[in-house]
Amino acid sequence: MRLTKIKSAVAILVAASLTGCAVSQSDVNHAYDATNAEATRAMGNGPESMSLVEEVPTAFLGDRLVPVAYEATLPAVFREKSVVFPGNLPLSKIATLVSTATGYPVHLSPDVFIPRDALIPRTNGGGQGAPVPAQAMAKSNVEPVYAQACNCKVGAYLRGVTENLGLDWTFDGSTISISRFVTKTFTIAAIPGKVSIKSTMSKGTDTSTGNQASGGTTGGTSGNTGSFSSITSTGRDGTFDQIAIIQSELEKLKSPLGEVVVNPQSRLVMVRDTKEAVDRMGALLARENAISTRQVALRVRTLQVDLSNSSQAGVSADIVFNRISDGLKRYSITVASPTSLATAIGGTVGLSVLKPGSPMEGTNAIISGLNAFGKTVQDNTQTKLTLNGLPVSIGSFETKGYLAATTPSVGSIAGSSAGVPGLQPGSVTVGDFVNILPSVNDHNQIILSYWSDSSKLNGPFTTISTGSGATLQQIQLPDILGNKDDQTIALSDGQTVVLYGAVSNRYDGNSNNGIGGLSGAWNKGRTFQVIMLTATVVPSM
């Protein structure tokens, strides 16, 4: 006997250890409490401020290279040899003195003799007429003159001369070249093509009062009796082409004699213009590329907590008086209870009178009840990475098919057989669609435009039928619940904001009562949904 008890205890212990591997109610309660607390904290406390100054206890090193002077990369003669240059020297005389001092020939490009006034845009008559062609302004040649005297290094003197006269000088290892126009290539850090942004929210009705026929069956006409439309919509719509916009900016910076060619396929920009204009274009492209290559990591987290509490109860009495007395044996009274709303999982307690010959023979009494309590926790997190100024889309959806329409069948002339009715399928797509457009400024402040469209089926499809027998036609209609959201917010780097927070309570109850019994079902639900978004600036390569 004692051995049997020990075996039973061991079996119970093993069973308990095996059941511990499954999900228990404590796991659900723990997830519910953690999610509920986090969602409440996100909605109630609000955004936390970010410190303006951060002290770094270790040594700080720069994260990018600093360019050095051009003459630092040239032979030592440009950095070490000093020469006395008098003032008011024409460019050709300067070339002779530099060639004598360094031992390298100096080449003067023909474009150095173009007057600087020809590089200024002008109009005829000083008004808003047509601009004067650049070729007409550049016909006369003028030799530049450098007025400043200098007792300095050769490389420093050449840099001062070219910067003062708007020229450029280079050394290819054997020859010193001085020119007014330079050719450089740049790269645009942008994706070719147009970017479209559109968000529309509308609500309204569009109805017609119908058609009215007039005349006979052969020569009659039919016309619309009227219609009514009331629609309200709001939203935004925009399109931009980043490469085309940058090209137009470069056209504004070039001189009348300059040229700008942009290849959208390779994103390469070829510029031929004065050094001053090319430097301005290079600074613009560096600024545009720095803004375009800022990366933003977007994390969208959806917390949803469903709390349900339902109760069901029912009492059923099926009384059959098969025998009240010997004189009334041929009579019987039957009382049937209404259909119970309590489900079978609630359990039942029954009572039946089985004694033969008893006045209550055939009587059945049933009592059923159910009290259910449930918690559902959904925690969905999606992370996306995009560049500054480019939208990112997040979609989670499903498509369901249904019977949208039927076409009546066509029978034979003899009427001996009937055709098969045609079926027209339909589909409905429900889910969550999110579009986010980030914009990052110089201080890593992020401006977000957020569009969301969420929908779901409200229960099973509704079936509608008409006719009967051979003329029976049935279709299905979907019932959809949804919401749309359109927001524009500003937040700091790494900050989390609550984009959407809602708490909804629902109550419903039904009862079914009759002579032989009564039953009821009561439901109470609470839904807590929070959508949080975190934006972080990710350093680019």
KEGULUM-887942 format. One record per residue (C-alpha): residue number from 1; x negated, y, z. Coordinates in Angstrom, 3 decimals. Layout:
// residues N
<pt NUM,<X,Y,Z>>,
...
This chain:
// residues 541
<pt 1,<0.000,0.000,0.000>>,
<pt 2,<-2.815,2.317,0.908>>,
<pt 3,<-4.606,1.516,-2.353>>,
<pt 4,<-1.469,2.385,-4.282>>,
<pt 5,<-1.289,5.805,-2.616>>,
<pt 6,<-4.931,6.476,-3.433>>,
<pt 7,<-4.362,5.556,-7.097>>,
<pt 8,<-1.336,7.842,-7.239>>,
<pt 9,<-3.293,10.737,-5.752>>,
<pt 10,<-6.119,10.240,-8.247>>,
<pt 11,<-3.640,10.144,-11.135>>,
<pt 12,<-2.003,13.378,-9.982>>,
<pt 13,<-5.416,15.047,-9.652>>,
<pt 14,<-6.449,13.989,-13.162>>,
<pt 15,<-3.156,15.206,-14.594>>,
<pt 16,<-3.557,18.540,-12.838>>,
<pt 17,<-7.076,18.954,-14.208>>,
<pt 18,<-5.902,18.164,-17.737>>,
<pt 19,<-3.030,20.631,-17.587>>,
<pt 20,<-5.441,23.313,-16.424>>,
<pt 21,<-6.955,23.394,-19.902>>,
<pt 22,<-3.736,24.762,-21.386>>,
<pt 23,<-2.472,28.336,-21.261>>,
<pt 24,<-0.705,28.970,-17.991>>,
<pt 25,<1.696,31.646,-16.825>>,
<pt 26,<-1.111,33.293,-14.868>>,
<pt 27,<-3.024,33.847,-18.136>>,
<pt 28,<-0.005,35.571,-19.646>>,
<pt 29,<0.493,37.674,-16.518>>,
<pt 30,<-3.169,38.690,-16.481>>,
<pt 31,<-3.084,39.722,-20.165>>,
<pt 32,<0.164,41.603,-19.599>>,
<pt 33,<-1.163,43.517,-16.589>>,
<pt 34,<-4.453,44.417,-18.329>>,
<pt 35,<-2.781,45.578,-21.557>>,
<pt 36,<-0.051,47.455,-19.738>>,
<pt 37,<-2.588,49.257,-17.552>>,
<pt 38,<-4.775,50.199,-20.503>>,
<pt 39,<-1.844,51.464,-22.570>>,
<pt 40,<-0.524,53.473,-19.622>>,
<pt 41,<-3.929,54.978,-18.977>>,
<pt 42,<-4.314,55.891,-22.665>>,
<pt 43,<-0.965,57.672,-22.778>>,
<pt 44,<-1.085,59.301,-19.347>>,
<pt 45,<-4.623,60.485,-18.730>>,
<pt 46,<-5.234,62.075,-22.133>>,
<pt 47,<-8.564,62.548,-23.888>>,
<pt 48,<-11.717,62.944,-21.850>>,
<pt 49,<-14.099,65.813,-22.544>>,
<pt 50,<-17.566,65.210,-23.941>>,
<pt 51,<-20.695,66.668,-22.345>>,
<pt 52,<-22.152,69.576,-24.293>>,
<pt 53,<-25.807,69.012,-23.338>>,
<pt 54,<-27.613,65.711,-22.885>>,
<pt 55,<-31.019,65.540,-21.222>>,
<pt 56,<-33.439,63.016,-22.705>>,
<pt 57,<-36.009,61.837,-20.125>>,
<pt 58,<-38.487,60.529,-22.724>>,
<pt 59,<-40.518,62.226,-25.442>>,
<pt 60,<-38.485,63.444,-28.416>>,
<pt 61,<-39.706,62.622,-31.935>>,
<pt 62,<-38.302,63.995,-35.164>>,
<pt 63,<-36.329,61.607,-37.348>>,
<pt 64,<-37.281,63.066,-40.745>>,
<pt 65,<-40.376,64.232,-42.645>>,
<pt 66,<-41.311,67.910,-42.975>>,
<pt 67,<-42.737,68.963,-46.385>>,
<pt 68,<-46.156,70.659,-46.475>>,
<pt 69,<-47.404,73.427,-48.759>>,
<pt 70,<-47.987,72.464,-52.378>>,
<pt 71,<-51.653,73.522,-52.399>>,
<pt 72,<-52.342,71.157,-49.492>>,
<pt 73,<-52.051,68.260,-51.981>>,
<pt 74,<-54.458,69.836,-54.535>>,
<pt 75,<-58.248,69.758,-54.798>>,
<pt 76,<-60.283,71.616,-52.182>>,
<pt 77,<-61.115,74.515,-54.492>>,
<pt 78,<-57.514,75.805,-54.202>>,
<pt 79,<-57.702,75.811,-50.374>>,
<pt 80,<-61.294,76.775,-49.667>>,
<pt 81,<-62.528,79.226,-52.337>>,
<pt 82,<-61.743,82.886,-51.666>>,
<pt 83,<-61.612,85.458,-54.477>>,
<pt 84,<-61.008,89.221,-54.485>>,
<pt 85,<-58.113,90.045,-56.839>>,
<pt 86,<-57.389,93.732,-57.559>>,
<pt 87,<-53.855,95.109,-57.800>>,
<pt 88,<-51.682,95.868,-60.821>>,
<pt 89,<-52.994,92.961,-62.862>>,
<pt 90,<-51.028,91.617,-65.841>>,
<pt 91,<-50.344,87.914,-65.864>>,
<pt 92,<-52.776,87.170,-68.696>>,
<pt 93,<-55.631,88.823,-66.738>>,
<pt 94,<-54.657,86.864,-63.630>>,
<pt 95,<-54.858,83.638,-65.644>>,
<pt 96,<-58.400,84.513,-66.749>>,
<pt 97,<-59.576,85.274,-63.179>>,
<pt 98,<-58.014,82.077,-61.763>>,
<pt 99,<-59.558,79.975,-64.536>>,
<pt 100,<-62.973,81.508,-63.843>>,
<pt 101,<-62.689,80.942,-60.102>>,
<pt 102,<-61.472,77.317,-60.239>>,
<pt 103,<-63.016,76.022,-63.426>>,
<pt 104,<-59.644,74.736,-64.692>>,
<pt 105,<-57.878,76.167,-67.755>>,
<pt 106,<-54.668,78.116,-67.152>>,
<pt 107,<-51.733,77.648,-69.551>>,
<pt 108,<-49.077,80.358,-69.763>>,
<pt 109,<-45.709,79.148,-71.034>>,
<pt 110,<-44.003,81.485,-73.567>>,
<pt 111,<-40.984,81.827,-71.297>>,
<pt 112,<-43.005,83.827,-68.720>>,
<pt 113,<-42.708,86.845,-71.037>>,
<pt 114,<-38.900,86.847,-70.897>>,
<pt 115,<-37.852,89.909,-68.864>>,
<pt 116,<-36.168,89.152,-65.547>>,
<pt 117,<-33.301,91.484,-66.484>>,
<pt 118,<-32.270,88.952,-69.145>>,
<pt 119,<-31.476,86.455,-66.379>>,
<pt 120,<-28.768,88.669,-64.864>>,
<pt 121,<-25.213,88.069,-66.209>>,
<pt 122,<-23.808,91.184,-67.909>>,
<pt 123,<-20.622,92.225,-69.706>>,
<pt 124,<-20.052,94.610,-72.616>>,
<pt 125,<-19.235,98.145,-71.491>>,
<pt 126,<-19.474,97.292,-67.815>>,
<pt 127,<-15.878,96.155,-67.746>>,
<pt 128,<-14.230,92.770,-67.959>>,
<pt 129,<-15.142,92.183,-71.562>>,
<pt 130,<-16.971,89.246,-73.080>>,
<pt 131,<-20.427,88.545,-71.568>>,
<pt 132,<-23.464,89.559,-73.575>>,
<pt 133,<-25.245,86.511,-75.077>>,
<pt 134,<-28.426,85.628,-73.224>>,
<pt 135,<-30.388,85.274,-76.475>>,
<pt 136,<-29.680,88.927,-77.314>>,
<pt 137,<-31.013,90.075,-73.959>>,
<pt 138,<-34.152,87.907,-74.194>>,
<pt 139,<-35.401,89.141,-77.609>>,
<pt 140,<-37.963,91.574,-76.217>>,
<pt 141,<-41.040,90.172,-74.467>>,
<pt 142,<-42.460,91.841,-71.361>>,
<pt 143,<-45.685,90.752,-69.674>>,
<pt 144,<-45.238,90.496,-65.885>>,
<pt 145,<-47.547,92.595,-63.694>>,
<pt 146,<-48.518,91.698,-60.106>>,
<pt 147,<-49.138,94.896,-58.159>>,
<pt 148,<-50.557,93.541,-54.872>>,
<pt 149,<-54.294,93.219,-54.294>>,
<pt 150,<-55.551,90.184,-52.381>>,
<pt 151,<-58.765,88.821,-50.864>>,
<pt 152,<-57.553,85.281,-50.268>>,
<pt 153,<-57.697,81.656,-51.318>>,
<pt 154,<-56.891,80.785,-54.900>>,
<pt 155,<-53.955,78.532,-54.002>>,
<pt 156,<-52.392,81.130,-51.708>>,
<pt 157,<-52.834,83.807,-54.380>>,
<pt 158,<-51.101,81.718,-57.057>>,
<pt 159,<-48.218,81.040,-54.684>>,
<pt 160,<-47.836,84.758,-53.955>>,
<pt 161,<-47.947,85.715,-57.628>>,
<pt 162,<-45.350,83.182,-58.763>>,
<pt 163,<-42.956,83.841,-55.890>>,
<pt 164,<-43.110,87.610,-56.463>>,
<pt 165,<-42.600,87.376,-60.226>>,
<pt 166,<-40.049,84.553,-60.150>>,
<pt 167,<-42.373,82.024,-61.784>>,
<pt 168,<-43.608,78.512,-61.007>>,
<pt 169,<-47.102,77.005,-61.152>>,
<pt 170,<-48.204,73.370,-61.238>>,
<pt 171,<-51.496,71.463,-61.502>>,
<pt 172,<-51.576,68.106,-63.299>>,
<pt 173,<-55.211,67.277,-62.500>>,
<pt 174,<-56.758,69.076,-65.466>>,
<pt 175,<-54.695,72.171,-66.273>>,
<pt 176,<-52.940,74.902,-64.289>>,
<pt 177,<-49.547,75.664,-65.870>>,
<pt 178,<-47.494,78.792,-65.158>>,
<pt 179,<-43.897,78.935,-66.451>>,
<pt 180,<-40.620,80.675,-65.762>>,
<pt 181,<-38.314,77.717,-66.416>>,
<pt 182,<-38.653,74.380,-64.663>>,
<pt 183,<-36.856,71.085,-65.191>>,
<pt 184,<-35.759,68.960,-62.250>>,
<pt 185,<-33.427,66.051,-61.695>>,
<pt 186,<-31.179,65.439,-58.699>>,
<pt 187,<-28.723,62.766,-57.651>>,
<pt 188,<-25.143,63.344,-56.485>>,
<pt 189,<-24.183,61.057,-53.604>>,
<pt 190,<-20.572,60.615,-54.717>>,
<pt 191,<-18.420,57.963,-56.347>>,
<pt 192,<-17.365,58.815,-59.920>>,
<pt 193,<-13.665,59.265,-60.556>>,
<pt 194,<-10.734,61.104,-59.061>>,
<pt 195,<-9.396,60.530,-55.559>>,
<pt 196,<-5.627,60.851,-55.092>>,
<pt 197,<-3.875,61.401,-51.764>>,
<pt 198,<-0.123,61.223,-51.468>>,
<pt 199,<2.249,60.855,-48.536>>,
<pt 200,<6.014,61.259,-48.820>>,
<pt 201,<8.728,60.888,-46.196>>,
<pt 202,<12.330,61.193,-47.397>>,
<pt 203,<15.811,60.575,-46.088>>,
<pt 204,<19.195,61.150,-47.654>>,
<pt 205,<22.124,59.760,-49.567>>,
<pt 206,<22.905,59.457,-53.243>>,
<pt 207,<26.424,58.255,-54.050>>,
<pt 208,<28.970,58.332,-56.837>>,
<pt 209,<32.757,58.460,-56.639>>,
<pt 210,<33.077,55.961,-59.467>>,
<pt 211,<34.311,55.806,-63.049>>,
<pt 212,<37.807,56.398,-64.364>>,
<pt 213,<39.161,54.814,-67.551>>,
<pt 214,<41.711,56.476,-69.827>>,
<pt 215,<43.576,55.305,-72.873>>,
<pt 216,<44.511,51.816,-74.000>>,
<pt 217,<42.607,48.604,-73.933>>,
<pt 218,<41.155,49.163,-77.394>>,
<pt 219,<40.621,52.905,-77.716>>,
<pt 220,<40.132,53.987,-74.127>>,
<pt 221,<37.232,55.944,-72.680>>,
<pt 222,<35.513,55.855,-69.324>>,
<pt 223,<33.899,58.765,-67.483>>,
<pt 224,<32.151,59.482,-64.218>>,
<pt 225,<34.467,61.166,-61.719>>,
<pt 226,<31.654,62.801,-59.726>>,
<pt 227,<28.597,62.230,-57.591>>,
<pt 228,<26.995,63.521,-54.416>>,
<pt 229,<23.319,63.715,-53.482>>,
<pt 230,<21.670,64.951,-50.296>>,
<pt 231,<17.970,64.173,-49.934>>,
<pt 232,<15.383,65.763,-47.651>>,
<pt 233,<11.696,64.988,-48.133>>,
<pt 234,<8.352,66.164,-46.814>>,
<pt 235,<4.736,65.136,-47.326>>,
<pt 236,<1.490,66.045,-49.017>>,
<pt 237,<-0.040,65.410,-52.416>>,
<pt 238,<-3.602,66.106,-53.546>>,
<pt 239,<-6.210,65.074,-56.115>>,
<pt 240,<-9.893,65.926,-56.306>>,
<pt 241,<-12.906,64.917,-58.402>>,
<pt 242,<-16.048,65.431,-56.339>>,
<pt 243,<-18.544,65.228,-59.204>>,
<pt 244,<-16.540,67.668,-61.336>>,
<pt 245,<-16.322,70.129,-58.438>>,
<pt 246,<-20.083,69.939,-57.808>>,
<pt 247,<-20.743,70.496,-61.499>>,
<pt 248,<-18.622,73.650,-61.453>>,
<pt 249,<-20.565,74.877,-58.413>>,
<pt 250,<-23.868,74.363,-60.230>>,
<pt 251,<-22.557,76.283,-63.240>>,
<pt 252,<-21.962,79.266,-60.961>>,
<pt 253,<-25.556,79.189,-59.669>>,
<pt 254,<-27.430,78.883,-62.965>>,
<pt 255,<-28.835,81.833,-64.878>>,
<pt 256,<-27.550,82.838,-68.355>>,
<pt 257,<-30.446,80.955,-69.956>>,
<pt 258,<-30.203,77.897,-67.702>>,
<pt 259,<-28.722,74.493,-68.499>>,
<pt 260,<-27.000,71.933,-66.277>>,
<pt 261,<-26.151,68.405,-67.424>>,
<pt 262,<-24.319,65.925,-65.145>>,
<pt 263,<-24.041,62.210,-65.938>>,
<pt 264,<-21.032,60.814,-64.022>>,
<pt 265,<-22.064,57.213,-64.686>>,
<pt 266,<-25.532,57.454,-63.112>>,
<pt 267,<-24.643,60.473,-60.911>>,
<pt 268,<-27.840,62.119,-62.196>>,
<pt 269,<-28.085,65.908,-62.559>>,
<pt 270,<-30.599,67.450,-64.955>>,
<pt 271,<-31.277,71.165,-64.409>>,
<pt 272,<-33.449,73.437,-66.567>>,
<pt 273,<-33.610,76.965,-65.215>>,
<pt 274,<-35.783,79.426,-63.353>>,
<pt 275,<-37.456,78.226,-60.183>>,
<pt 276,<-35.236,80.473,-58.082>>,
<pt 277,<-32.059,79.087,-59.650>>,
<pt 278,<-33.288,75.496,-59.447>>,
<pt 279,<-34.141,75.960,-55.765>>,
<pt 280,<-30.623,77.274,-55.122>>,
<pt 281,<-29.096,74.287,-56.932>>,
<pt 282,<-31.352,71.877,-55.042>>,
<pt 283,<-30.291,73.374,-51.710>>,
<pt 284,<-26.635,73.099,-52.717>>,
<pt 285,<-26.984,69.449,-53.782>>,
<pt 286,<-28.873,68.587,-50.584>>,
<pt 287,<-26.052,70.164,-48.572>>,
<pt 288,<-23.343,68.379,-50.550>>,
<pt 289,<-25.133,65.015,-50.272>>,
<pt 290,<-25.652,65.437,-46.535>>,
<pt 291,<-21.921,66.050,-46.072>>,
<pt 292,<-20.791,63.273,-48.422>>,
<pt 293,<-23.025,60.566,-46.916>>,
<pt 294,<-21.782,60.982,-43.361>>,
<pt 295,<-20.176,57.703,-42.403>>,
<pt 296,<-17.208,57.398,-40.098>>,
<pt 297,<-16.238,54.201,-38.275>>,
<pt 298,<-12.501,54.063,-37.584>>,
<pt 299,<-11.050,51.653,-35.060>>,
<pt 300,<-7.268,51.301,-34.917>>,
<pt 301,<-5.962,49.379,-31.918>>,
<pt 302,<-2.313,48.463,-31.487>>,
<pt 303,<-1.040,47.366,-28.089>>,
<pt 304,<2.468,45.984,-27.836>>,
<pt 305,<4.062,44.509,-24.726>>,
<pt 306,<7.473,42.833,-24.853>>,
<pt 307,<9.249,42.054,-21.587>>,
<pt 308,<12.457,40.019,-21.857>>,
<pt 309,<14.903,38.863,-19.206>>,
<pt 310,<17.995,36.859,-20.117>>,
<pt 311,<20.725,35.147,-18.109>>,
<pt 312,<23.383,32.661,-19.227>>,
<pt 313,<26.152,31.015,-17.280>>,
<pt 314,<29.240,28.989,-18.086>>,
<pt 315,<32.037,26.985,-16.506>>,
<pt 316,<34.000,24.481,-18.610>>,
<pt 317,<37.002,22.465,-17.525>>,
<pt 318,<38.506,19.994,-19.982>>,
<pt 319,<41.619,18.765,-18.176>>,
<pt 320,<43.635,15.987,-19.653>>,
<pt 321,<46.680,14.911,-17.618>>,
<pt 322,<47.213,11.482,-19.028>>,
<pt 323,<49.425,10.433,-16.192>>,
<pt 324,<51.226,12.710,-13.759>>,
<pt 325,<53.923,10.238,-12.717>>,
<pt 326,<55.576,7.117,-13.982>>,
<pt 327,<58.470,9.143,-15.337>>,
<pt 328,<56.288,11.451,-17.365>>,
<pt 329,<53.873,8.873,-18.710>>,
<pt 330,<54.763,9.620,-22.279>>,
<pt 331,<53.748,13.322,-21.885>>,
<pt 332,<50.219,14.755,-21.771>>,
<pt 333,<48.808,18.228,-21.269>>,
<pt 334,<45.447,19.135,-22.787>>,
<pt 335,<43.483,22.268,-21.998>>,
<pt 336,<40.285,22.900,-24.070>>,
<pt 337,<37.627,25.384,-22.909>>,
<pt 338,<36.154,27.969,-25.316>>,
<pt 339,<32.800,27.441,-26.966>>,
<pt 340,<30.083,28.028,-24.418>>,
<pt 341,<27.431,30.678,-24.964>>,
<pt 342,<25.018,28.997,-22.574>>,
<pt 343,<22.360,26.952,-24.361>>,
<pt 344,<21.538,23.325,-23.673>>,
<pt 345,<18.157,24.145,-22.143>>,
<pt 346,<19.889,25.723,-19.187>>,
<pt 347,<20.924,22.323,-17.824>>,
<pt 348,<24.391,21.120,-16.994>>,
<pt 349,<26.178,19.704,-13.971>>,
<pt 350,<29.229,17.596,-14.843>>,
<pt 351,<32.123,16.035,-12.976>>,
<pt 352,<34.424,13.399,-14.494>>,
<pt 353,<37.434,11.613,-12.981>>,
<pt 354,<37.115,7.956,-13.921>>,
<pt 355,<39.586,6.271,-11.551>>,
<pt 356,<42.251,4.434,-13.591>>,
<pt 357,<45.745,5.545,-12.909>>,
<pt 358,<44.700,8.769,-11.203>>,
<pt 359,<46.782,11.886,-11.962>>,
<pt 360,<43.533,13.670,-12.934>>,
<pt 361,<42.296,10.840,-15.105>>,
<pt 362,<40.254,12.189,-18.067>>,
<pt 363,<39.349,15.466,-16.394>>,
<pt 364,<35.842,16.816,-17.165>>,
<pt 365,<34.237,19.822,-15.465>>,
<pt 366,<30.860,21.202,-16.564>>,
<pt 367,<28.825,24.045,-15.065>>,
<pt 368,<25.756,25.318,-16.983>>,
<pt 369,<23.317,28.139,-16.271>>,
<pt 370,<20.021,29.584,-17.467>>,
<pt 371,<17.762,32.414,-16.340>>,
<pt 372,<14.746,33.054,-18.579>>,
<pt 373,<11.939,35.549,-18.105>>,
<pt 374,<9.236,36.089,-20.728>>,
<pt 375,<6.263,38.301,-21.517>>,
<pt 376,<4.680,38.772,-24.921>>,
<pt 377,<1.392,40.624,-25.370>>,
<pt 378,<-0.003,41.680,-28.763>>,
<pt 379,<-3.438,43.294,-29.013>>,
<pt 380,<-4.521,43.949,-32.599>>,
<pt 381,<-7.765,45.819,-33.427>>,
<pt 382,<-8.995,46.710,-36.913>>,
<pt 383,<-12.262,48.532,-37.695>>,
<pt 384,<-13.002,50.205,-41.014>>,
<pt 385,<-15.993,52.202,-42.313>>,
<pt 386,<-15.722,55.009,-44.858>>,
<pt 387,<-17.633,58.032,-46.097>>,
<pt 388,<-16.817,61.600,-45.237>>,
<pt 389,<-13.870,62.903,-47.243>>,
<pt 390,<-12.849,59.528,-48.702>>,
<pt 391,<-9.610,57.842,-47.560>>,
<pt 392,<-9.522,54.314,-46.170>>,
<pt 393,<-6.493,52.004,-46.286>>,
<pt 394,<-5.526,49.273,-43.824>>,
<pt 395,<-2.717,46.884,-44.743>>,
<pt 396,<-1.175,43.909,-42.973>>,
<pt 397,<1.976,42.648,-44.662>>,
<pt 398,<4.007,39.671,-45.824>>,
<pt 399,<6.365,39.159,-48.744>>,
<pt 400,<9.576,37.144,-48.435>>,
<pt 401,<11.797,35.961,-51.260>>,
<pt 402,<15.582,35.884,-51.240>>,
<pt 403,<18.557,35.493,-53.568>>,
<pt 404,<19.205,39.010,-54.835>>,
<pt 405,<21.970,38.388,-57.399>>,
<pt 406,<23.863,35.727,-59.293>>,
<pt 407,<25.340,35.704,-62.760>>,
<pt 408,<28.597,33.834,-63.415>>,
<pt 409,<28.467,30.674,-65.443>>,
<pt 410,<29.900,30.367,-68.944>>,
<pt 411,<32.158,27.401,-69.668>>,
<pt 412,<32.617,25.552,-72.920>>,
<pt 413,<35.356,26.334,-75.439>>,
<pt 414,<37.075,23.030,-74.835>>,
<pt 415,<36.987,23.614,-71.098>>,
<pt 416,<35.637,20.131,-70.471>>,
<pt 417,<32.495,21.318,-68.672>>,
<pt 418,<31.337,24.348,-66.797>>,
<pt 419,<27.992,26.034,-67.045>>,
<pt 420,<25.477,26.560,-64.302>>,
<pt 421,<25.461,29.987,-62.590>>,
<pt 422,<22.267,31.989,-62.950>>,
<pt 423,<20.181,32.998,-59.941>>,
<pt 424,<18.123,36.179,-59.765>>,
<pt 425,<15.417,36.120,-57.097>>,
<pt 426,<14.240,39.151,-55.178>>,
<pt 427,<11.395,39.917,-52.827>>,
<pt 428,<10.871,42.260,-49.921>>,
<pt 429,<7.508,43.248,-48.446>>,
<pt 430,<7.239,44.259,-44.811>>,
<pt 431,<4.252,44.994,-42.612>>,
<pt 432,<1.947,47.788,-41.485>>,
<pt 433,<0.232,50.149,-43.923>>,
<pt 434,<-2.199,52.779,-42.634>>,
<pt 435,<-4.140,55.428,-44.606>>,
<pt 436,<-6.771,57.588,-42.896>>,
<pt 437,<-8.717,60.508,-44.395>>,
<pt 438,<-11.644,61.700,-42.208>>,
<pt 439,<-13.506,64.995,-42.490>>,
<pt 440,<-16.671,65.570,-40.431>>,
<pt 441,<-18.168,69.019,-39.812>>,
<pt 442,<-21.695,69.997,-38.803>>,
<pt 443,<-21.118,69.425,-35.093>>,
<pt 444,<-19.695,65.914,-35.629>>,
<pt 445,<-16.197,67.106,-34.928>>,
<pt 446,<-13.820,64.881,-36.877>>,
<pt 447,<-10.560,65.988,-38.480>>,
<pt 448,<-8.301,63.070,-39.350>>,
<pt 449,<-5.249,62.891,-41.552>>,
<pt 450,<-3.287,59.790,-40.606>>,
<pt 451,<-0.404,58.198,-42.516>>,
<pt 452,<1.315,55.014,-41.395>>,
<pt 453,<4.276,53.029,-42.690>>,
<pt 454,<5.512,50.157,-40.528>>,
<pt 455,<8.465,47.886,-41.314>>,
<pt 456,<9.842,44.502,-40.293>>,
<pt 457,<12.884,42.334,-40.921>>,
<pt 458,<15.738,42.836,-38.506>>,
<pt 459,<16.685,39.205,-38.111>>,
<pt 460,<17.508,36.673,-40.837>>,
<pt 461,<18.929,37.549,-44.230>>,
<pt 462,<22.631,38.338,-44.360>>,
<pt 463,<24.629,36.091,-46.684>>,
<pt 464,<27.569,37.592,-48.587>>,
<pt 465,<29.881,35.419,-50.652>>,
<pt 466,<32.884,35.915,-52.869>>,
<pt 467,<35.286,33.529,-54.531>>,
<pt 468,<35.783,29.891,-53.684>>,
<pt 469,<35.291,26.521,-55.279>>,
<pt 470,<33.956,26.802,-58.823>>,
<pt 471,<33.957,30.625,-58.610>>,
<pt 472,<31.934,30.794,-55.382>>,
<pt 473,<29.055,33.288,-55.590>>,
<pt 474,<26.611,34.011,-52.756>>,
<pt 475,<23.773,36.510,-52.378>>,
<pt 476,<21.381,37.449,-49.573>>,
<pt 477,<20.718,40.936,-48.255>>,
<pt 478,<17.644,41.892,-46.185>>,
<pt 479,<17.975,44.144,-43.158>>,
<pt 480,<14.783,46.118,-42.551>>,
<pt 481,<13.665,48.273,-39.636>>,
<pt 482,<10.764,50.687,-40.071>>,
<pt 483,<9.129,53.952,-39.174>>,
<pt 484,<6.758,56.387,-40.881>>,
<pt 485,<4.195,58.670,-39.311>>,
<pt 486,<2.144,61.571,-40.717>>,
<pt 487,<-0.297,63.360,-38.412>>,
<pt 488,<-3.397,65.559,-38.561>>,
<pt 489,<-5.629,65.580,-35.496>>,
<pt 490,<-9.095,66.801,-34.450>>,
<pt 491,<-11.337,64.862,-32.094>>,
<pt 492,<-14.980,64.653,-31.104>>,
<pt 493,<-17.404,61.884,-31.954>>,
<pt 494,<-16.424,58.653,-30.177>>,
<pt 495,<-13.200,60.051,-28.707>>,
<pt 496,<-10.045,57.941,-28.531>>,
<pt 497,<-6.620,59.470,-29.051>>,
<pt 498,<-3.124,58.022,-28.844>>,
<pt 499,<-1.496,58.380,-32.249>>,
<pt 500,<1.792,56.769,-31.340>>,
<pt 501,<3.323,55.748,-28.046>>,
<pt 502,<6.858,54.540,-27.473>>,
<pt 503,<8.829,52.778,-24.772>>,
<pt 504,<12.207,51.280,-25.694>>,
<pt 505,<14.776,49.515,-23.520>>,
<pt 506,<17.572,47.336,-24.851>>,
<pt 507,<20.561,45.719,-23.169>>,
<pt 508,<23.235,43.439,-24.612>>,
<pt 509,<25.807,41.048,-23.241>>,
<pt 510,<28.557,38.741,-24.535>>,
<pt 511,<31.298,36.827,-22.742>>,
<pt 512,<33.684,34.137,-23.910>>,
<pt 513,<36.618,33.420,-21.537>>,
<pt 514,<39.608,31.138,-21.798>>,
<pt 515,<42.069,29.117,-19.742>>,
<pt 516,<39.811,26.122,-19.449>>,
<pt 517,<36.483,27.897,-18.801>>,
<pt 518,<34.321,30.922,-19.135>>,
<pt 519,<30.729,31.663,-20.225>>,
<pt 520,<28.443,34.605,-20.834>>,
<pt 521,<24.992,35.595,-22.079>>,
<pt 522,<23.165,38.736,-20.971>>,
<pt 523,<19.823,40.002,-22.294>>,
<pt 524,<17.533,42.785,-21.174>>,
<pt 525,<14.374,43.768,-23.040>>,
<pt 526,<11.630,46.360,-22.788>>,
<pt 527,<9.022,47.136,-25.455>>,
<pt 528,<5.920,49.212,-24.820>>,
<pt 529,<3.905,50.049,-27.952>>,
<pt 530,<0.779,52.212,-28.187>>,
<pt 531,<-1.438,52.898,-31.226>>,
<pt 532,<-4.901,54.222,-30.378>>,
<pt 533,<-7.540,55.460,-32.819>>,
<pt 534,<-11.262,55.885,-32.167>>,
<pt 535,<-13.498,57.701,-34.656>>,
<pt 536,<-17.288,57.505,-34.512>>,
<pt 537,<-19.852,59.164,-36.767>>,
<pt 538,<-22.377,56.577,-37.975>>,
<pt 539,<-25.784,57.949,-39.070>>,
<pt 540,<-26.516,57.275,-42.740>>,
<pt 541,<-29.771,55.942,-44.142>>,
